[in-house]
Amino acid sequence: MKARVTASAAYTIADIDKRLYGSFLEHLGRAIYTGIYEPGHQHADEQGMRRDVIELVRALDTPICRYPGGNFVSAYNWEDGVGPKENRPKRLDLAWRTTESNQVGIHEFADWAEKAGTEMMLAINLGSRGLDAARAFVEYVNHPGGTYWSDLRRKNGRKDPWNCRVWCLGNEMDGPWQIGQKSATEYGHLANETAKALRGLDPTLELVVCGSSHSDMPTYPQWEATVLEATYDQVDYISLHMYFENYEKNTQEYLALPVKLDRYIGTVASVIDFVKAKRRSKREVKIAFDEWNVWYHNRKEDAERVRTWDWPEAPRLLEDIYNFEDVLQVGCILNTFIRRSDVVRIACIAQLVNVIAPIMTEPGGPAWRQTIYWPFMLASKHGRGTALQLAVDVSTYDAAAADKIPWLDIAGTLDADRGTLTFFAINRHSSEAIEADVSLEGFRAKEVEHTIIRHDDLEARNTMQAPDTVTPKKADGARLGGRGIELVLPPHSYSMVRVTL
């Protein structure tokens, strides 16, 4: 199969916000306990945080991490996680029918985030609580001192404020599964009043208002319009969530789903423009796609288990073991975010450790990289700079999600500081290689290197016993030629092609 791609220095999309490669940790399953935190583990530091996990997170270079939820946050009292650990209460978590020990709270997470090289993105409970608890939380975290909440932080061992910049005003408040679900009108009013109060504390905060939980919600996209009309003057982002499933085991249909993602982003971007025009505003509101990932391998079984178990602490839950097929999907999702980086400024893979995550751990044992760790790492480390507007000519196929799905999914970035062009390319075809001529207009290529992730078995997985079954390898499918570079992309493959200018 032939393809033609044109990358021009004259046609760019946007400068990519590095937070496009953000992550997420929720008090859910083993994400926190025996995930990032396991006192007594051979790799635990003085605070009980696993150094082996921190090393894997640092290698991902994820600049921001959302915490502590998720559904968990909608019935969470942040005060339970501060002060002496022996005095912290155990609570029943209604979101996942588990028991929360509160041995990790804001102090422990903030220290972990610093060690892991990531900034905090904190979520506020607007389900069971409201404005007053929200302003107390922000004051505790960000105010220097001299007030009740800031002095309590200092008493609890942290003199300087953490100065967290990004705050989420609740989580999935449209969802009937959410503690404290609200209508768009109810939520819009509460979110706006909370935002006003937080701006009174610090007008420079970046505030994220809840959009639809997914694009199949019956209230979508009217929810976005109603909420934004209520909050537009106070917020900076509207959050979107999407998870990707392949219950039917149909790879072509599965790999078409990112087109639905693109349509979701485009629709919400249009709603933002509509509200902006209606309000005659100059204010720019962007999208924080702060939950996304593949989630289906154990989802139905886990839903049944949660309904019947008796409030366990840190159970094994939502621990999808990803395969090579999921590498292709995650690559296509990340490419979509790059191509939409003009409006999607923050995105958070959900989640980071153990719970539908790129990193897995065994209690008392090792930590290892899942298959999806690799495309995320490659994009996070090399997909920085400026997103390029590529012209792509390639054959297509029709799917349930949309017609005319291109067999080649490709995104490109220019890192002017490093003097490199990087292309991320996924061949969706099961049996045909793609021979792609990439024309470089306004660029002078010096050398090219090709990294590939490929396996003959779509079900191939990385496990504790075999952690390197699916890994990136150097390849020889790219060379300088013609007006740019010539690529050969094998069937069902993920490629990163880096051009030194």
C-alpha positions in Angstrom: 0.0 0.0 0.0 1.3 3.4 -1.0 0.9 6.7 1.0 2.0 10.2 0.5 2.6 12.6 3.5 3.7 16.2 3.3 5.1 18.1 6.3 5.7 21.8 5.7 7.5 24.3 7.9 4.8 26.8 6.9 1.8 24.8 8.2 1.6 24.2 12.0 -1.2 23.5 14.4 0.0 24.8 17.8 2.8 24.7 20.3 2.2 21.5 22.3 1.6 22.0 26.1 3.8 19.5 27.8 0.9 18.6 30.1 -0.6 16.8 27.1 1.3 13.9 28.5 -0.2 14.1 32.0 -1.3 11.2 34.3 -3.8 10.3 37.0 -3.7 8.6 40.4 -6.9 7.8 42.2 -7.5 6.2 45.6 -8.8 3.1 43.8 -7.7 -0.5 43.9 -3.9 -0.7 44.2 -3.0 2.6 42.5 -1.9 4.1 45.8 -1.5 1.3 48.3 1.1 -1.3 47.0 1.3 0.9 43.9 3.2 4.0 44.7 3.2 3.4 48.5 4.3 0.2 50.2 6.2 0.6 53.5 8.4 -2.3 54.2 9.1 -3.0 50.5 12.7 -3.5 49.7 12.6 -0.4 47.4 10.6 1.7 49.8 12.1 5.1 50.8 11.8 6.7 54.2 8.2 7.7 53.5 7.2 4.3 52.2 7.2 5.3 48.6 8.5 2.7 46.1 11.6 3.9 44.5 11.3 1.4 41.6 7.9 2.9 40.7 9.3 6.4 41.0 12.0 5.5 38.5 9.5 4.2 36.0 7.3 7.3 36.4 10.3 9.6 35.9 11.2 7.8 32.7 7.7 8.5 31.4 8.4 12.3 31.8 4.8 12.9 32.7 4.6 16.6 33.7 1.4 16.7 35.7 -0.6 14.1 37.8 -4.3 14.4 38.7 -5.2 13.3 42.2 -7.1 11.9 44.3 -10.0 11.1 41.8 -12.0 10.2 39.9 -15.2 8.9 41.4 -13.4 8.6 44.7 -13.2 12.4 45.2 -17.0 12.9 45.2 -17.3 11.7 48.7 -13.8 12.4 50.0 -12.9 14.6 52.9 -9.4 15.9 52.2 -8.9 16.6 56.0 -8.9 12.9 56.6 -5.5 12.6 54.9 -3.6 15.2 57.0 -2.0 15.1 60.5 -0.5 12.1 62.3 -1.1 8.9 60.5 -2.2 7.1 63.6 -5.0 9.6 64.1 -6.4 9.4 60.6 -9.8 7.8 60.3 -10.7 4.9 58.1 -13.6 5.6 55.8 -15.9 3.7 53.6 -15.4 4.7 49.9 -18.8 4.5 48.3 -17.5 4.8 44.8 -15.7 1.5 44.8 -17.1 -0.2 47.9 -13.8 -0.3 49.6 -12.2 0.9 52.9 -9.8 3.9 52.7 -7.1 4.0 55.3 -6.0 7.6 54.6 -2.4 6.7 55.2 -1.7 8.7 52.0 -3.0 12.2 51.8 -2.0 15.5 50.3 1.3 15.7 52.2 2.4 12.2 51.0 1.2 12.7 47.5 2.9 16.1 47.2 6.2 14.7 48.3 5.8 11.8 46.0 5.0 14.1 43.0 8.2 16.1 43.7 10.3 12.9 43.7 8.6 11.6 40.5 9.2 14.9 38.7 5.5 15.8 38.2 3.3 18.6 39.2 0.0 18.2 41.1 -3.4 18.6 39.5 -5.8 18.5 42.5 -9.5 17.6 42.3 -12.1 19.1 44.6 -15.1 17.3 46.0 -18.2 19.0 44.6 -20.4 15.9 45.1 -21.0 15.5 48.8 -19.4 18.8 49.7 -19.1 22.3 48.2 -17.6 25.8 48.2 -16.6 26.0 51.8 -14.5 22.8 51.9 -13.0 23.7 48.5 -11.7 27.1 49.6 -10.3 25.5 52.8 -8.5 22.9 50.7 -6.9 25.5 48.4 -6.0 27.7 51.4 -4.3 24.7 53.1 -2.3 23.8 50.0 -1.4 27.3 48.7 -1.5 30.0 51.3 1.9 30.9 52.9 0.7 31.1 56.5 -1.0 33.2 59.2 -4.5 31.7 58.8 -6.2 28.7 60.3 -5.8 26.3 57.4 -2.3 27.4 56.3 -1.0 27.3 59.8 -2.5 23.8 60.2 -0.4 22.7 57.2 2.7 24.2 58.8 1.8 22.4 62.0 1.5 19.2 60.0 5.1 19.5 58.8 5.0 21.6 55.6 6.2 25.2 56.1 6.1 26.4 52.5 2.9 26.2 50.4 2.9 23.8 47.5 1.4 26.4 45.1 -0.7 23.9 43.1 -1.8 25.7 40.0 -4.5 23.4 38.4 -7.7 22.5 40.3 -10.6 20.3 39.0 -14.0 21.4 40.1 -15.5 18.0 40.8 -15.5 14.8 38.7 -18.0 13.5 36.2 -20.9 15.4 37.8 -23.3 14.3 35.0 -22.9 10.6 35.8 -25.7 8.7 37.7 -22.9 6.6 39.2 -21.4 9.7 40.9 -21.9 10.6 44.5 -23.8 13.9 44.5 -24.8 13.8 40.8 -26.2 17.1 39.6 -28.0 18.5 36.6 -26.1 20.8 34.3 -27.8 23.8 35.8 -27.2 22.8 39.4 -23.6 22.0 38.7 -22.9 25.0 36.6 -24.1 27.3 39.4 -22.1 25.5 42.1 -18.9 25.3 39.9 -19.2 29.0 39.1 -19.6 30.1 42.7 -16.8 27.8 43.8 -14.5 29.2 41.0 -15.3 32.8 42.1 -14.3 32.0 45.7 -11.1 30.3 44.6 -10.2 33.2 42.3 -10.7 35.4 45.4 -7.9 33.4 47.0 -5.7 33.4 43.9 -6.8 34.8 40.5 -4.0 33.0 38.7 -5.3 29.5 39.4 -6.1 27.3 36.4 -9.6 25.9 37.0 -11.2 22.8 35.2 -14.9 22.5 35.0 -16.6 19.1 34.3 -17.7 18.3 30.8 -19.6 15.2 29.8 -18.3 11.9 31.2 -18.2 10.5 27.7 -19.7 11.3 24.3 -22.5 8.8 24.6 -24.1 10.5 27.6 -27.7 11.4 26.9 -27.1 15.0 28.0 -24.1 15.5 25.7 -23.4 18.1 24.3 -26.1 20.2 25.9 -24.3 19.6 29.2 -21.2 21.5 27.9 -23.3 24.4 26.6 -25.2 24.8 29.9 -22.2 24.5 32.2 -20.0 26.8 30.1 -22.7 29.5 29.9 -22.7 29.4 33.7 -18.9 29.3 34.2 -17.2 30.7 31.1 -15.9 33.9 32.8 -14.3 31.9 35.7 -12.8 28.7 34.2 -9.9 27.8 32.0 -10.7 24.3 30.9 -13.6 21.9 30.4 -12.8 18.3 31.1 -13.6 15.3 28.8 -13.2 11.6 29.4 -13.2 8.6 27.1 -12.3 4.9 27.4 -11.7 2.5 24.5 -13.1 -1.0 24.3 -12.8 -4.0 22.1 -15.3 -6.5 23.5 -16.0 -7.8 20.0 -12.4 -8.6 19.3 -12.5 -6.7 16.0 -9.2 -4.9 15.5 -10.3 -2.8 12.5 -13.3 -1.5 14.4 -11.3 -1.0 17.6 -8.6 1.1 15.8 -11.3 3.3 14.3 -12.4 4.6 17.7 -9.9 7.5 17.8 -12.0 9.1 15.0 -14.9 9.1 17.4 -12.5 10.8 19.9 -11.5 13.4 17.3 -15.2 14.1 16.7 -15.8 14.4 20.4 -13.0 17.0 20.7 -14.2 18.9 17.7 -17.8 19.1 18.9 -16.8 20.4 22.4 -14.4 22.9 20.8 -17.4 24.2 18.7 -19.5 24.5 21.9 -16.7 26.5 23.5 -16.7 28.8 20.4 -20.5 29.1 20.5 -20.5 30.2 24.2 -17.6 32.5 23.6 -19.4 34.2 20.8 -22.7 34.4 22.7 -21.0 36.1 25.6 -18.9 38.4 23.3 -15.9 37.2 25.3 -12.2 37.3 24.6 -11.5 34.6 27.1 -9.9 31.4 25.9 -11.3 28.1 27.4 -9.5 24.9 26.4 -10.0 21.2 26.9 -8.4 19.1 29.7 -8.9 15.5 28.5 -8.1 14.3 32.0 -9.2 10.7 31.8 -8.4 8.4 28.8 -7.2 4.9 28.3 -8.1 1.4 27.1 -10.4 -0.2 29.6 -12.3 -3.4 28.9 -10.2 -6.4 29.6 -11.6 -7.1 33.1 -14.2 -4.3 33.3 -17.4 -6.4 33.4 -16.0 -8.9 35.8 -14.7 -6.2 38.1 -18.1 -4.4 38.1 -19.7 -7.6 39.3 -17.1 -8.2 42.0 -17.5 -4.6 43.4 -21.2 -5.2 43.9 -20.7 -8.2 46.1 -17.5 -7.7 48.1 -17.3 -6.6 51.7 -15.3 -3.3 51.9 -11.7 -4.6 51.3 -8.7 -2.3 51.6 -6.7 -1.8 48.4 -8.0 -4.8 46.5 -6.9 -5.9 43.1 -9.3 -3.9 40.9 -9.3 -2.7 37.3 -6.0 -4.3 36.7 -6.2 -4.7 32.9 -3.2 -6.5 31.5 -2.6 -4.8 28.1 -1.6 -6.5 24.9 0.2 -5.4 21.8 -3.1 -4.4 20.1 -3.5 -1.8 22.8 -0.1 -0.3 21.8 -1.6 0.5 18.4 -4.7 2.0 20.0 -2.8 4.2 22.5 -0.6 5.4 19.7 -3.6 6.5 17.7 -5.1 8.2 20.8 -1.9 10.2 21.4 -1.7 11.1 17.7 -5.2 12.5 18.0 -4.2 14.7 20.9 -1.2 16.0 19.1 -3.3 16.9 16.1 -5.8 18.6 18.4 -3.2 20.3 20.5 -4.6 23.7 19.7 -7.6 23.0 21.9 -6.5 20.0 24.0 -3.9 21.5 26.3 -3.9 18.9 29.2 -4.5 15.2 28.9 -4.2 12.5 31.6 -3.8 8.8 31.0 -6.0 7.0 33.5 -4.3 5.7 35.5 -0.6 5.5 36.2 0.0 2.5 38.4 -1.8 -0.9 38.6 -5.3 0.5 37.9 -5.7 0.4 34.0 -2.2 1.6 34.0 1.1 1.5 32.1 3.0 0.5 35.2 2.3 -2.7 37.3 3.6 -3.8 40.7 3.5 -6.9 42.8 3.2 -6.4 46.5 6.7 -7.3 47.9 7.8 -7.9 44.4 8.9 -6.1 41.2 7.5 -3.3 39.1 7.3 -3.5 35.4 6.2 -1.8 32.2 3.0 -2.8 30.5 2.8 -2.7 26.7 1.2 0.7 26.6 4.0 2.2 28.6 6.1 2.4 25.5 4.0 4.5 23.1 3.2 6.8 25.9 6.9 7.2 26.8 8.0 7.8 23.3 5.3 10.4 22.7 5.9 12.1 26.0 9.7 12.3 25.5 9.7 13.2 21.8 6.3 14.6 21.0 7.1 18.1 22.3 7.5 21.4 20.5 5.1 22.3 17.7 2.5 20.1 16.1 2.6 20.0 12.3 -0.4 20.1 10.0 0.3 17.1 7.8 -1.3 16.4 4.5 -1.9 12.6 4.2 -3.0 10.7 1.1 -3.6 7.0 1.9 -6.4 4.4 1.3 -9.2 4.2 3.8 -11.8 1.7 5.2 -15.3 2.1 6.6 -16.1 1.2 10.2 -19.0 1.6 12.6 -17.5 4.6 14.3 -17.0 6.5 11.0 -16.3 6.0 7.3 -13.1 6.7 5.5 -10.7 5.6 8.3 -7.1 6.0 7.0 -5.0 2.9 7.2 -2.1 5.2 8.2 -2.5 7.2 11.3 0.3 9.7 11.6 1.2 12.8 13.6 4.3 15.0 13.4 6.1 17.4 15.7 8.9 19.9 15.3 11.3 20.4 18.2 13.1 23.6 17.2 15.3 23.5 20.3 16.6 20.0 19.5 16.6 20.5 15.7 14.4 17.4 15.2 11.2 16.4 13.4 9.4 13.4 14.9 6.7 11.3 13.3 4.5 8.8 15.1 2.9 6.4 12.7 0.5 3.5 13.1 -0.3 1.0 10.3 -3.8 -0.1 11.0 -3.7 -2.8 8.3 -3.4 -6.4 9.3 -1.6 -7.8 6.3 -0.2 -5.0 4.1 2.9 -2.9 4.7 2.6 0.8 4.0 5.2 2.4 1.8 5.1 6.1 2.7 6.9 9.0 0.9 7.2 11.9 3.4 7.9 15.2 1.7 9.7 17.7 3.8 9.0 21.3 2.7 11.1 24.0 4.3 13.2 21.4 6.2 16.7 20.0 5.4 17.1 16.5 6.7 20.5 15.4 7.9 19.8 11.9 9.2 16.9 9.7 10.2 16.3 6.9 12.7 13.4 4.5 13.1 12.1 2.9 16.3 9.3 0.3 16.0 7.0 -1.6 18.3 5.6 -4.7 16.7 4.7 -8.3 17.6 3.2 -11.1 15.5 0.6 -11.8 18.2 -1.9 -9.0 18.9 -2.5 -10.7 22.3 1.1 -10.5 23.4 1.5 -9.1 26.9 4.2 -8.0 29.3 3.9 -9.8 32.6 5.9 -10.1 35.8 7.4 -13.3 34.5 8.0 -11.9 31.0 8.2 -8.1 31.3 9.9 -7.5 27.9 7.7 -9.4 25.5 6.7 -6.1 23.8 9.3 -3.4 23.7 10.5 -0.8 21.2 13.4 -1.8 18.9 15.6 -0.1 16.4 14.5 -0.7 12.8 15.6 0.1 9.3 12.3 1.1 7.7 13.2 4.7 7.2 15.8 6.3 4.9 16.5 9.7 3.4 15.4 9.9 -0.2 13.6 12.0 -2.8 12.2 15.2 -1.3 12.3 13.9 2.3 12.2 10.4 3.8 10.9 7.1 2.6 9.2 4.8 5.2 8.2 1.2 5.2 5.7 0.5 8.0 5.0 -3.2 8.6 1.4 -4.4 9.1 0.0 -3.7 12.5 2.9 -1.7 13.7 3.7 1.4 15.8 6.7 3.5 14.5 8.5 6.6 15.7 10.6 8.2 13.1 13.0 11.0 14.1 14.7 13.3 11.6 17.7 15.3 12.6 17.7 18.6 10.7 
